[in-house]
């Protein structure tokens, strides 16, 4: 979900989550899993009748993707092969609309009427798996004081009373004695001076590393007015806004009407000297829309996986994602806390697979620190990725920032950055502030891309380890800060 949607979704799903899961497996075997009212996920038995092979990866992976794997010693495997073209063509001839496919899970998401799904019952190339149901156990009451991820205040609306309300809502944990020495980047960074300066990201930029030549994919729910607002003038003129691709069913406007992705992209790539400078202002960007903001169904995770695999095929270096999943409109699809081990939920497994293929994956940890869910969301439980929590500009954790650890007791979140009063440009063209781990993640993602530009011979895992070692809580990581706030000035050539 877009973390900005948390409050709205409460009224739709009555905030039902699971303290634990009762898994009841039916004796009748089915060929599909319903992931939305009109969409189903099917898995194939094999990849036979396929024109692709691991011996000719250039047919399904770009040269850049192949070079990324070669640099990091990553092997091309059977899992990387596209799904069978024969199987996809067969589904289409049967009248099914194929929405997305997954190479890594050998599956497809199709759209059809419920009565038509019976056509798949005896198809021999479709894997027949039991349907698993989950039973609701606990209802959570609405908390009207919760801060939404996309809380923002335009400069022409702000007043003292609003500032005070905002400040006290996002105040820090009283029981944390961590002290942080406030830092700020030069005035060139404009409103972003505090959020870049806290991590000494400007020191990295001053060494000449601003993300040039790095490919960053931003996976989000909408990029409204991305071709109009001033933050991206430089990006557009230089051809670094490479592509906008839509993985949802909404085809009327590929960018969508939601502005969450636009806000996050401005934190990454804005270049308005003296007003707003992003964490990787010279990088190349691919905008991948996976979130269907009108509702919340499991199909969005299928869209997300398709977007990640597409980023892999392009040769993207780094993924920045400010989405997360916990509960859905259909409560039978809800995730369980006990499954947040990085190995159970498909989306988290896909994030780990992306990391195993040499990409650096950065995700927001979630905004559930103040509610009964409390912990991180999917896919921030994934192994070998960076989950980012939120601190205020004074370096103290914001109470809404989701905590760890994972279900298998790994440290989460991994790193922290400014996610309260975070400067960005919105889709109206206003430079404003907002709250949420959604806004902390792109700060970290961009600076990691800049660091990797400086150390291109390093693997994604080595880059992550280098940064963790500079972080404020590296020697004593905990469930609130993870490894803490990194200091990019401590990493020397």
Secondary structure, 3 states (H helix, E strand, C coil): CEHHHHHHHHHHHCCEEECCCCCEEEEEEECCEEEECCEEEEEECCCCCCCCCHHHHHHCCCHHHHHHHHHHCCCCCHHHCCCCHHHHHHHHHCCCEEEEEECCCCEEEEECCHHHHHHHCCCCCECCEEEEECCCCEECCCCCCCCCCCCEECCCCCCHHHHHHHHHHCCECCCCCCCCCCCCCCHHHECCHHHHHCCCHHHHHHCCCCCCCCEEEEEECCCCCCCCCHHHHHHHHCCCEEEEEECCCCCCCCCCCCCHHHHHHHHHHCEECCCEECCCCCCEEEEEECCCCCCCCCHHHHHHHHHHHHHHHHCCCEEEECECECCCCCHHHCCEHHHCCCCCCHHHHHHHHHHHCCCEEEEECCCCCCCCCCECCECCCCCCCEEEEEECCCCCEECCCCECCCCCCCCCCCEEEECCCEEEECCCCCEEEECCHHHHHHHHHHHHHHHHHHCCCCCHHHHHHHHHCCCCCHHHCECCCECCECCHHHCCC
